[in-house]
Amino acid sequence: MNERLSGSTNIWLTGAGSGIGQALARKLLADGHHLLISGRQRAPLEAIKTLARGRVEVLPVDIATDERLSDQLQQPLKELAPLGMVILNAGTCEYLDASQFDASVVERNMATNVIGTARCIEAALPALRATRRQGLPATLVIVSSSAWWFPFGRAEGYGASKAALSYLARSLRADLASEGIEVVLVSPGFVDTPLTRQNDFPMPFLVSADAAAQRLIQGLHSGRSELEFPRRFTWMLRILGALPRGLVDALAARLARPETKKKTEDTQ
């Protein structure tokens, strides 16, 4: 068994107000851990706090827009010391219509999923380094997505942001290895959350937020540095992505939304 989450661990969790983050917060508290939870809305964070008063602190922040995030987190992370784990789960998804290409859609995906996560990393690393100086385990968990493994139509902005986030995590793993700070990359498939409920297309192998949180925690206990679930979906994407490029492109084009293709034809 890996040292991660062994005993009571102090954890900072982002995106805790709903979806996977909320399910994670509940399960981590049930396991006896101490949490600093953040999200854009205070009310759902305060609701989680009632589950384990004395073991939860809340910090409402918007990682996409708050450029002073490090300053806001300095005192809360100091009070949480030693910080054993950071789970950067906050993210967004906005789809793009190529017939009316809007660069701001790409920008908004990047602002939350990449820049926002980078701001959190900047804030967390000093605290994680202080934990390592005490000879204790320190882990940085970055929740990305398996969506970027295949070029899905309308996902240009979202997929690009998750591809960038995954590269960021893997590069950071190499740089932090000498300091003993582990970096775990999580690549889920479709998870039933308020965000995905807005999707207007079939979501194969959809799993509940509780199931996703449980698999994530199990993966952290296992000591793996790359976590992917559900396996049926992620293996399917890997197989499709490994096909010759011509086949991948043809399949992606066939899967593109019919109404999007029609709009494109109407404007030519």
Legacy VTK file of the C-alpha trace (Angstrom):
# vtk DataFile Version 3.0
C-alpha trace
ASCII
DATASET POLYDATA
POINTS 268 float
0.000 0.000 0.000
1.306 3.416 -0.984
1.859 6.089 1.706
-0.654 8.396 0.048
-3.731 8.850 2.224
-2.267 6.589 4.910
-3.643 7.818 8.211
-5.266 11.238 8.455
-4.021 13.462 5.625
-4.374 17.213 5.152
-5.756 17.823 1.648
-6.608 20.842 -0.479
-9.382 20.008 -2.977
-10.593 22.342 -5.734
-13.926 22.159 -7.537
-15.502 20.718 -4.399
-18.916 22.313 -4.829
-20.359 19.752 -7.238
-19.711 16.645 -9.325
-16.583 14.603 -8.736
-15.184 17.182 -6.327
-18.199 17.078 -4.048
-18.226 13.266 -4.067
-14.487 13.235 -3.322
-14.916 15.616 -0.401
-17.588 13.423 1.163
-15.557 10.228 0.782
-12.319 11.789 2.042
-14.090 13.145 5.103
-15.657 9.743 5.749
-12.121 8.323 5.708
-11.024 10.771 8.409
-8.995 13.286 6.402
-8.800 17.058 6.971
-9.805 19.248 4.025
-9.507 22.733 2.648
-12.192 22.847 -0.044
-12.559 25.528 -2.675
-15.028 26.368 -5.400
-16.806 29.351 -6.900
-19.922 29.191 -4.705
-19.808 29.307 -0.893
-23.156 27.587 -0.173
-22.291 24.055 -1.394
-18.916 24.262 0.354
-20.586 25.211 3.638
-22.982 22.272 3.200
-19.984 19.923 3.030
-18.489 21.571 6.105
-21.506 20.525 8.181
-20.553 16.882 7.598
-17.374 17.134 9.671
-17.006 20.376 11.584
-13.459 20.850 12.773
-12.027 18.941 9.802
-13.145 21.213 6.945
-12.266 24.772 5.975
-13.851 26.483 2.987
-12.380 29.037 0.571
-14.644 30.318 -2.229
-12.435 31.319 -5.184
-12.637 31.394 -8.968
-9.346 29.985 -10.215
-10.054 31.235 -13.759
-10.189 34.910 -12.844
-8.416 35.387 -9.530
-4.833 36.392 -10.280
-4.062 36.792 -6.548
-4.830 33.170 -5.742
-1.423 32.520 -4.151
-1.946 35.408 -1.724
-5.423 34.185 -0.742
-4.184 30.660 -0.145
-1.036 31.483 1.782
-2.656 31.586 5.235
-5.211 28.736 4.741
-2.474 26.393 3.473
-0.197 27.418 6.341
-2.941 26.541 8.824
-3.458 23.190 7.058
0.225 22.217 7.359
1.623 19.733 6.807
-0.139 19.623 3.439
-0.017 16.026 2.259
-2.052 16.195 -0.928
-3.513 18.670 -3.396
-6.305 17.517 -5.721
-6.825 20.014 -8.549
-10.218 18.982 -9.833
-11.832 22.299 -10.845
-12.572 22.517 -14.546
-15.044 23.543 -17.200
-16.249 22.376 -20.602
-17.586 24.574 -23.372
-18.137 23.307 -26.906
-17.346 25.151 -30.123
-19.315 25.367 -33.369
-16.769 25.334 -36.186
-19.247 26.953 -38.597
-19.071 30.060 -36.412
-15.620 29.664 -34.932
-15.273 31.711 -31.751
-11.783 31.983 -30.253
-13.236 33.091 -26.916
-14.593 29.548 -26.402
-11.052 28.204 -26.581
-9.890 31.013 -24.304
-12.484 30.255 -21.618
-11.622 26.552 -21.587
-7.935 27.394 -21.298
-8.516 30.024 -18.608
-10.046 27.542 -16.169
-8.550 24.202 -17.137
-4.955 25.294 -17.772
-4.253 28.767 -16.400
-6.466 28.282 -13.344
-4.815 24.961 -12.560
-1.377 26.522 -13.042
-2.272 29.238 -10.513
-3.255 26.531 -8.036
0.030 24.710 -8.592
1.934 27.943 -7.964
0.072 28.372 -4.675
0.441 24.746 -3.567
4.079 23.935 -4.323
5.635 25.904 -1.424
3.388 24.056 1.039
4.109 20.671 -0.551
7.848 21.395 -0.447
7.581 22.272 3.255
5.912 18.891 3.815
8.734 17.079 2.035
11.322 18.892 4.171
9.679 17.202 7.143
10.209 13.833 5.482
6.491 13.340 4.849
4.812 12.268 1.587
3.482 15.015 -0.698
1.270 14.407 -3.732
-0.103 16.682 -6.432
-3.166 15.267 -8.219
-4.300 16.873 -11.489
-7.674 15.879 -12.918
-7.624 16.083 -16.718
-9.751 14.040 -19.138
-9.463 11.206 -21.625
-11.408 13.272 -24.186
-8.297 14.664 -25.887
-7.113 11.180 -26.888
-9.494 11.299 -29.867
-10.409 14.370 -32.007
-14.094 14.722 -31.158
-16.032 17.320 -33.089
-16.963 20.533 -31.220
-14.364 19.706 -28.529
-11.572 21.812 -30.016
-11.376 24.151 -27.022
-12.050 21.593 -24.304
-9.819 18.898 -25.790
-6.964 21.325 -26.398
-7.146 22.533 -22.794
-7.061 18.978 -21.439
-4.191 18.015 -23.745
-2.240 20.999 -22.424
-3.140 20.108 -18.844
-1.981 16.508 -19.266
1.330 17.626 -20.772
1.738 20.075 -17.893
1.204 17.293 -15.347
3.641 14.888 -16.975
6.358 17.509 -17.390
5.889 18.633 -13.813
6.218 15.019 -12.671
9.678 14.915 -14.238
10.741 18.208 -12.675
9.448 17.379 -9.185
10.763 13.814 -9.046
14.068 14.926 -7.507
12.139 16.664 -4.707
10.058 13.583 -3.926
6.754 15.260 -4.788
4.547 12.815 -6.669
2.370 14.024 -9.536
-0.697 11.968 -10.404
-2.612 12.523 -13.643
-6.288 11.505 -13.659
-8.046 10.977 -17.018
-11.751 10.185 -16.530
-14.256 9.364 -19.210
-17.853 10.598 -18.999
-18.995 11.252 -15.430
-22.549 12.192 -14.452
-22.196 15.772 -13.159
-24.174 19.020 -13.518
-21.755 19.966 -16.308
-22.170 16.781 -18.380
-25.964 16.835 -17.905
-25.945 19.790 -20.287
-24.531 17.590 -23.067
-26.927 16.911 -25.929
-25.246 13.742 -27.197
-24.919 10.115 -25.993
-22.222 9.550 -23.363
-21.017 5.922 -23.502
-20.041 4.148 -20.281
-21.274 7.046 -18.139
-20.365 6.601 -14.453
-21.726 8.371 -11.394
-19.722 11.003 -9.537
-19.600 8.695 -6.503
-18.177 5.859 -8.615
-15.601 8.196 -10.161
-14.535 9.472 -6.743
-14.214 5.936 -5.419
-12.038 4.850 -8.361
-9.871 7.919 -7.956
-9.304 7.221 -4.263
-8.572 3.557 -4.949
-6.061 4.604 -7.601
-4.327 6.947 -5.171
-4.038 4.145 -2.624
-2.530 1.897 -5.309
0.414 4.258 -5.863
-0.120 4.622 -9.617
0.873 7.879 -11.285
-1.723 7.644 -14.086
-5.386 6.907 -13.330
-7.955 6.231 -16.075
-11.597 5.178 -15.777
-13.910 3.631 -16.741
-11.487 1.196 -18.369
-13.901 0.067 -21.106
-14.159 3.634 -22.372
-10.520 4.651 -21.970
-9.250 1.494 -23.664
-11.682 2.056 -26.519
-10.306 5.577 -26.987
-6.723 4.303 -26.886
-7.477 1.716 -29.556
-9.228 4.260 -31.772
-6.410 6.754 -31.305
-3.849 4.125 -32.325
-5.459 3.592 -35.744
-3.733 5.037 -38.832
-4.250 8.784 -39.005
-6.396 8.578 -42.118
-8.826 6.224 -40.392
-8.917 8.369 -37.252
-9.700 11.471 -39.301
-12.401 9.712 -41.317
-14.050 8.306 -38.190
-13.904 11.664 -36.409
-15.536 13.338 -39.417
-18.331 10.746 -39.483
-18.955 11.277 -35.762
-19.130 15.072 -36.110
-22.544 16.568 -35.406
-24.780 16.525 -38.554
-26.218 19.977 -37.821
-22.713 21.429 -37.533
-21.753 19.963 -40.912
-24.981 21.333 -42.440
-24.288 24.847 -41.123
-20.848 24.670 -42.698
-22.296 23.590 -46.046
-24.892 26.379 -45.926
-22.223 29.043 -45.559
-20.003 27.825 -48.443
LINES 1 269
268 0 1 2 3 4 5 6 7 8 9 10 11 12 13 14 15 16 17 18 19 20 21 22 23 24 25 26 27 28 29 30 31 32 33 34 35 36 37 38 39 40 41 42 43 44 45 46 47 48 49 50 51 52 53 54 55 56 57 58 59 60 61 62 63 64 65 66 67 68 69 70 71 72 73 74 75 76 77 78 79 80 81 82 83 84 85 86 87 88 89 90 91 92 93 94 95 96 97 98 99 100 101 102 103 104 105 106 107 108 109 110 111 112 113 114 115 116 117 118 119 120 121 122 123 124 125 126 127 128 129 130 131 132 133 134 135 136 137 138 139 140 141 142 143 144 145 146 147 148 149 150 151 152 153 154 155 156 157 158 159 160 161 162 163 164 165 166 167 168 169 170 171 172 173 174 175 176 177 178 179 180 181 182 183 184 185 186 187 188 189 190 191 192 193 194 195 196 197 198 199 200 201 202 203 204 205 206 207 208 209 210 211 212 213 214 215 216 217 218 219 220 221 222 223 224 225 226 227 228 229 230 231 232 233 234 235 236 237 238 239 240 241 242 243 244 245 246 247 248 249 250 251 252 253 254 255 256 257 258 259 260 261 262 263 264 265 266 267
